[in-house]
Amino acid sequence: MAVLLRSNRLLSRSKQHVLLFLSFHNSNSIDVHPFLPSRHFCDSSSLDGNPNPSFDARSRTPLERQFDTWIDRLRPGFTADDVAAAIRAQDDPDLALDLFRWTALRPGYRHDASSYLSMLQVAVSGRRYAQAEVLVDEVLAGACSPDLPLFNAAIRFCCARRHLFSRAFDLFKKMQQRDSSNRALCRPSVETYSMLLAAVLRRFGKPPVCYVYLQTIRMLARQMKASGVIPDTFALNLIIKAYSKCLEMDEALRVFKEMGLYGCEPNEFSYGYLVQGLCQKGWLGKGMDYLKEMRSRGLVPTASVYMAVVCSLALDRRLDEAIEVVFDMLENGKAPDLLTYRTVLEEMCREGRTEAAFELLEELGRRNGAMSRKMYSNLLEGLHWLCQPHE
């Protein structure tokens, strides 16, 4: 009898352990897929109605109840436009992603470009960059039909992330693929080319590196013309900037003169990139001609363009013109830096115009916004040292 009682106790204990294991396994086996919602979102009660709503309301979390609210709004037979509207109206990007993945599992439904575009925009604005990369990979793999706004949004995201630079060009190549009728799947727009040009320009460095990326700029410019895309002023300015950084000024001048053919009006950046490149190339005469043309149109250069012109004129011993550009710069609310002032003043001293250099420094020191007191002291000290006899 004692042996029988002991065996019954062991059997009851083992049964309790089995029940505990099953309850633990059920509570921890939910939500194994990173994009699937929780157990309540996919169980039969959420689809067929819950027989005990009071108990279910106590077991749900606020996010689960919010998810149920959005599910109830999606009537049977919902379309991709309905899903896109629901995603855009969602403040929580994680909940929007759950909704996006849950609808993809519904029989007879497939996401299209509008729903992917809405989800990508919500993921990027919500700083869910890892999920956004997954969405870009799905678009690149052909999860939906090619669409220009979707591809432009994906390229914009990739261009903003340095490690996704090559992915942006993969999307660009995907857009240029041909269908059975030899038509491009999704013809790139001027916005597409502008984003890629700007992304390549951000990688420009010193001349050995920039010449490598200049070939990519040339390729994009040729393809833009060949595809019949009419560039705007922004795209042409990027091409001019690329050629000017590499000191390919003949090409830069050619693009500048072609702006009128496309109905584009040069702005201060068009002239600025050209003038700065011409001065750095040593073509100071042409640079001054374009600067005067720029100023005659009422366009104001940036501070970096002004300083490039002043230093080039000073080193070329055209000191009167350099001083004139300095005062024009000050009148437009832009002040030179220490190096620019020092270049002009030191070249004046080397030309034997020491008194004029001190007078110019005193005049600039009295002018509001021209320089700080510390800069004035440094320049004055440098002039005194330069004028002293040295062995």
Secondary structure, 3 states (H helix, E strand, C coil): CHHHHHHHHHHHHHHHHHHHHHHHHHHHCCCCCCCCCCHHHHCHHHHHCCCCHHHHHHHCCHHHHHHHHHHHHCCCCCCHHHHHHHHHCCCCHHHHHHHHHHHHCCCCCCCCHHHHHHHHHHHHHCCCHHHHHHHHHHHHCCCCCCCHHHHHHHHHHHHHCHHHHHHHHHHHHHHCCECCCCCECCCCCHHHHHHHHHHHHCCCCCHHHHHHHHHHHHHHHHHHHHCCCCCCHHHHHHHHHHHHHCCCHHHHHHHHHHHHHHCCCCCHHHHHHHHHHHHHHCCHHHHHHHHHHHHHCCCCCCHHHHHHHHHHHHHCCCHHHHHHHHHHHHHCCCCCCHHHHHHHHHHHHHCCCHHHHHHHHHHHHHCCCCCCHHHHHHHHHHHHHHHCCCC
